[in-house]
Amino acid sequence: MTDVLPQHLITLHPDAQAQLFTAAHTANTFTDQPVTDEQLHAIHDLVKYPPTAMNTQPLRVLYTRPGPARDRLLTHLADGNRAKTATAPVVAVLAADTTFHDHLPTTFPIRPGLRDHFATDDTAREHTARFNATIQIGYYLLGVRAAGLAVGPMGGFDPAGVDRDFFTDTGWTSLLVVNIGHPGPDAHFPRLPRLDHTDTIRHA
Amino acid sequence: MTDVLPQHLITLHPDAQAQLFTAAHTANTFTDQPVTDEQLHAIHDLVKYPPTAMNTQPLRVLYTRPGPARDRLLTHLADGNRAKTATAPVVAVLAADTTFHDHLPTTFPIRPGLRDHFATDDTAREHTARFNATIQIGYYLLGVRAAGLAVGPMGGFDPAGVDRDFFTDTGWTSLLVVNIGHPGPDAHFPRLPRLDHTDTIRHA
């Protein structure tokens, strides 16, 4: 059983709490039920809304299905992540776009000089790209669950190798690899303990 | 009007889509309706579930209500962020705990040597803390919305100043300041444009 939080405190519908937060589990096996491009685009159309600094929206996604590109991606993963990743219907490489500033004249017209500011400050541009794309990863993982799919995020890969192999001349830099699909047999490990609020919250 | 995504693609209930993603807006003014500790703890009990690498859960939150600590926090904010932050019923400083590894014997017992690994590798520990806490910021901002509250995230502050003033000897390092409450009059700016999936998604 999972928590259902009291409705006077968490107004989100209990089914939605369960789907996104409390009952969802990381998946380690997947069925062969396909994930469509339509689903992937709908996930984008949901996840694009929550906030980023100066509306920068630097998260980018490279999707691979089984085939030659997937096989190349596998070579950059930690050994323990390869078998499950080989069988996922879709594998996403989540990346930060360090050329996000080229969109700012459209996406943040209220600060006309901002594109040029970032063009001349590589450190600020890289930090802004990585930090905001990483916040968006949180939105994204919940957004995939909103599509009725399970996620299996993996930090165990070689980011420099992936960037060389897939992102030359794009400005994209990889942050996380995520298996996506419908959970297969024995998909989930037992839930590990979560920290209590007494460990994570202070009041000043 | 906001998007309602087709239910065969996004299975999350349309009301929940709106509450968390499509209809929610960053708030820049707040009513004086209070936010209770019970609400803040319930947000934790929702947001604690989505995944982090090796179950590290490094996100920490310092909450301030109006008073001396809030006044000190204001001194570390960019000028343009002070007035609205002064009036928010609750202001959260979101931080990464670089001593997260002390919890690993409880939270990730399946890798007994992991605490010691992180204890001897400051670079890996700091990166893991910041990266995973930043993903959790994404979960957290949607979790506050799940409690029926609005968020106003602000990157415009002096993290080193906040760390010196509030986090000495804690291992916490500040990442983002977030105003929290019920939206007041003229709370929202007009929605800025979002990138299309043709700008953010590739297939390989």
HADDOCK unambig.tbl for C-alpha pairs under 7 A between the chains (distance, minus, plus):
assign (segid A and resid 5 and name CA) (segid B and resid 42 and name CA) 6.94 0.50 0.50
assign (segid A and resid 9 and name CA) (segid B and resid 39 and name CA) 5.31 0.50 0.50
assign (segid A and resid 9 and name CA) (segid B and resid 42 and name CA) 6.49 0.50 0.50
assign (segid A and resid 9 and name CA) (segid B and resid 147 and name CA) 5.87 0.50 0.50
assign (segid A and resid 10 and name CA) (segid B and resid 42 and name CA) 6.89 0.50 0.50
assign (segid A and resid 10 and name CA) (segid B and resid 146 and name CA) 5.75 0.50 0.50
assign (segid A and resid 10 and name CA) (segid B and resid 147 and name CA) 4.14 0.50 0.50
assign (segid A and resid 10 and name CA) (segid B and resid 148 and name CA) 6.93 0.50 0.50
assign (segid A and resid 11 and name CA) (segid B and resid 146 and name CA) 5.98 0.50 0.50
assign (segid A and resid 11 and name CA) (segid B and resid 147 and name CA) 5.22 0.50 0.50
assign (segid A and resid 11 and name CA) (segid B and resid 148 and name CA) 5.69 0.50 0.50
assign (segid A and resid 12 and name CA) (segid B and resid 16 and name CA) 6.39 0.50 0.50
assign (segid A and resid 12 and name CA) (segid B and resid 146 and name CA) 4.87 0.50 0.50
assign (segid A and resid 12 and name CA) (segid B and resid 147 and name CA) 6.63 0.50 0.50
assign (segid A and resid 13 and name CA) (segid B and resid 16 and name CA) 6.91 0.50 0.50
assign (segid A and resid 16 and name CA) (segid B and resid 12 and name CA) 6.39 0.50 0.50
assign (segid A and resid 16 and name CA) (segid B and resid 13 and name CA) 6.92 0.50 0.50
assign (segid A and resid 16 and name CA) (segid B and resid 16 and name CA) 6.50 0.50 0.50
assign (segid A and resid 21 and name CA) (segid B and resid 46 and name CA) 6.22 0.50 0.50
assign (segid A and resid 21 and name CA) (segid B and resid 47 and name CA) 6.80 0.50 0.50
assign (segid A and resid 21 and name CA) (segid B and resid 49 and name CA) 5.69 0.50 0.50
assign (segid A and resid 21 and name CA) (segid B and resid 50 and name CA) 5.79 0.50 0.50
assign (segid A and resid 22 and name CA) (segid B and resid 46 and name CA) 6.58 0.50 0.50
assign (segid A and resid 22 and name CA) (segid B and resid 49 and name CA) 5.81 0.50 0.50
assign (segid A and resid 39 and name CA) (segid B and resid 9 and name CA) 5.31 0.50 0.50
assign (segid A and resid 41 and name CA) (segid B and resid 197 and name CA) 6.30 0.50 0.50
assign (segid A and resid 42 and name CA) (segid B and resid 5 and name CA) 6.94 0.50 0.50
assign (segid A and resid 42 and name CA) (segid B and resid 9 and name CA) 6.48 0.50 0.50
assign (segid A and resid 42 and name CA) (segid B and resid 10 and name CA) 6.87 0.50 0.50
assign (segid A and resid 44 and name CA) (segid B and resid 197 and name CA) 6.21 0.50 0.50
assign (segid A and resid 46 and name CA) (segid B and resid 21 and name CA) 6.22 0.50 0.50
assign (segid A and resid 46 and name CA) (segid B and resid 22 and name CA) 6.57 0.50 0.50
assign (segid A and resid 47 and name CA) (segid B and resid 21 and name CA) 6.79 0.50 0.50
assign (segid A and resid 48 and name CA) (segid B and resid 194 and name CA) 6.37 0.50 0.50
assign (segid A and resid 49 and name CA) (segid B and resid 21 and name CA) 5.69 0.50 0.50
assign (segid A and resid 49 and name CA) (segid B and resid 22 and name CA) 5.82 0.50 0.50
assign (segid A and resid 50 and name CA) (segid B and resid 21 and name CA) 5.79 0.50 0.50
assign (segid A and resid 53 and name CA) (segid B and resid 155 and name CA) 6.80 0.50 0.50
assign (segid A and resid 60 and name CA) (segid B and resid 200 and name CA) 4.72 0.50 0.50
assign (segid A and resid 60 and name CA) (segid B and resid 201 and name CA) 6.02 0.50 0.50
assign (segid A and resid 61 and name CA) (segid B and resid 200 and name CA) 6.21 0.50 0.50
assign (segid A and resid 61 and name CA) (segid B and resid 201 and name CA) 4.90 0.50 0.50
assign (segid A and resid 61 and name CA) (segid B and resid 202 and name CA) 6.35 0.50 0.50
assign (segid A and resid 62 and name CA) (segid B and resid 201 and name CA) 5.90 0.50 0.50
assign (segid A and resid 62 and name CA) (segid B and resid 202 and name CA) 4.78 0.50 0.50
assign (segid A and resid 62 and name CA) (segid B and resid 203 and name CA) 5.60 0.50 0.50
assign (segid A and resid 62 and name CA) (segid B and resid 204 and name CA) 6.86 0.50 0.50
assign (segid A and resid 63 and name CA) (segid B and resid 202 and name CA) 6.26 0.50 0.50
assign (segid A and resid 63 and name CA) (segid B and resid 203 and name CA) 4.82 0.50 0.50
assign (segid A and resid 63 and name CA) (segid B and resid 204 and name CA) 6.18 0.50 0.50
assign (segid A and resid 64 and name CA) (segid B and resid 203 and name CA) 6.06 0.50 0.50
assign (segid A and resid 64 and name CA) (segid B and resid 204 and name CA) 5.22 0.50 0.50
assign (segid A and resid 69 and name CA) (segid B and resid 204 and name CA) 5.82 0.50 0.50
assign (segid A and resid 107 and name CA) (segid B and resid 192 and name CA) 6.23 0.50 0.50
assign (segid A and resid 107 and name CA) (segid B and resid 193 and name CA) 5.21 0.50 0.50
assign (segid A and resid 107 and name CA) (segid B and resid 194 and name CA) 6.67 0.50 0.50
assign (segid A and resid 108 and name CA) (segid B and resid 192 and name CA) 6.91 0.50 0.50
assign (segid A and resid 134 and name CA) (segid B and resid 134 and name CA) 5.92 0.50 0.50
assign (segid A and resid 134 and name CA) (segid B and resid 135 and name CA) 5.37 0.50 0.50
assign (segid A and resid 135 and name CA) (segid B and resid 134 and name CA) 5.36 0.50 0.50
assign (segid A and resid 135 and name CA) (segid B and resid 135 and name CA) 4.89 0.50 0.50
assign (segid A and resid 135 and name CA) (segid B and resid 137 and name CA) 5.82 0.50 0.50
assign (segid A and resid 135 and name CA) (segid B and resid 138 and name CA) 4.62 0.50 0.50
assign (segid A and resid 136 and name CA) (segid B and resid 138 and name CA) 6.04 0.50 0.50
assign (segid A and resid 137 and name CA) (segid B and resid 135 and name CA) 5.83 0.50 0.50
assign (segid A and resid 137 and name CA) (segid B and resid 138 and name CA) 6.94 0.50 0.50
assign (segid A and resid 138 and name CA) (segid B and resid 135 and name CA) 4.64 0.50 0.50
assign (segid A and resid 138 and name CA) (segid B and resid 136 and name CA) 6.05 0.50 0.50
assign (segid A and resid 138 and name CA) (segid B and resid 137 and name CA) 6.95 0.50 0.50
assign (segid A and resid 138 and name CA) (segid B and resid 138 and name CA) 4.10 0.50 0.50
assign (segid A and resid 138 and name CA) (segid B and resid 139 and name CA) 5.20 0.50 0.50
assign (segid A and resid 139 and name CA) (segid B and resid 138 and name CA) 5.20 0.50 0.50
assign (segid A and resid 139 and name CA) (segid B and resid 139 and name CA) 6.35 0.50 0.50
assign (segid A and resid 146 and name CA) (segid B and resid 10 and name CA) 5.74 0.50 0.50
assign (segid A and resid 146 and name CA) (segid B and resid 11 and name CA) 5.97 0.50 0.50
assign (segid A and resid 146 and name CA) (segid B and resid 12 and name CA) 4.86 0.50 0.50
assign (segid A and resid 147 and name CA) (segid B and resid 9 and name CA) 5.87 0.50 0.50
assign (segid A and resid 147 and name CA) (segid B and resid 10 and name CA) 4.14 0.50 0.50
assign (segid A and resid 147 and name CA) (segid B and resid 11 and name CA) 5.22 0.50 0.50
assign (segid A and resid 147 and name CA) (segid B and resid 12 and name CA) 6.62 0.50 0.50
assign (segid A and resid 148 and name CA) (segid B and resid 10 and name CA) 6.92 0.50 0.50
assign (segid A and resid 148 and name CA) (segid B and resid 11 and name CA) 5.70 0.50 0.50
assign (segid A and resid 155 and name CA) (segid B and resid 53 and name CA) 6.81 0.50 0.50
assign (segid A and resid 192 and name CA) (segid B and resid 107 and name CA) 6.24 0.50 0.50
assign (segid A and resid 192 and name CA) (segid B and resid 108 and name CA) 6.94 0.50 0.50
assign (segid A and resid 193 and name CA) (segid B and resid 107 and name CA) 5.20 0.50 0.50
assign (segid A and resid 194 and name CA) (segid B and resid 48 and name CA) 6.36 0.50 0.50
assign (segid A and resid 194 and name CA) (segid B and resid 107 and name CA) 6.66 0.50 0.50
assign (segid A and resid 197 and name CA) (segid B and resid 41 and name CA) 6.30 0.50 0.50
assign (segid A and resid 197 and name CA) (segid B and resid 44 and name CA) 6.22 0.50 0.50
assign (segid A and resid 200 and name CA) (segid B and resid 60 and name CA) 4.73 0.50 0.50
assign (segid A and resid 200 and name CA) (segid B and resid 61 and name CA) 6.23 0.50 0.50
assign (segid A and resid 201 and name CA) (segid B and resid 60 and name CA) 6.01 0.50 0.50
assign (segid A and resid 201 and name CA) (segid B and resid 61 and name CA) 4.90 0.50 0.50
assign (segid A and resid 201 and name CA) (segid B and resid 62 and name CA) 5.89 0.50 0.50
assign (segid A and resid 202 and name CA) (segid B and resid 61 and name CA) 6.35 0.50 0.50
assign (segid A and resid 202 and name CA) (segid B and resid 62 and name CA) 4.79 0.50 0.50
assign (segid A and resid 202 and name CA) (segid B and resid 63 and name CA) 6.26 0.50 0.50
assign (segid A and resid 203 and name CA) (segid B and resid 62 and name CA) 5.58 0.50 0.50
assign (segid A and resid 203 and name CA) (segid B and resid 63 and name CA) 4.80 0.50 0.50
assign (segid A and resid 203 and name CA) (segid B and resid 64 and name CA) 6.05 0.50 0.50
assign (segid A and resid 204 and name CA) (segid B and resid 62 and name CA) 6.85 0.50 0.50
assign (segid A and resid 204 and name CA) (segid B and resid 63 and name CA) 6.17 0.50 0.50
assign (segid A and resid 204 and name CA) (segid B and resid 64 and name CA) 5.21 0.50 0.50
assign (segid A and resid 204 and name CA) (segid B and resid 69 and name CA) 5.83 0.50 0.50
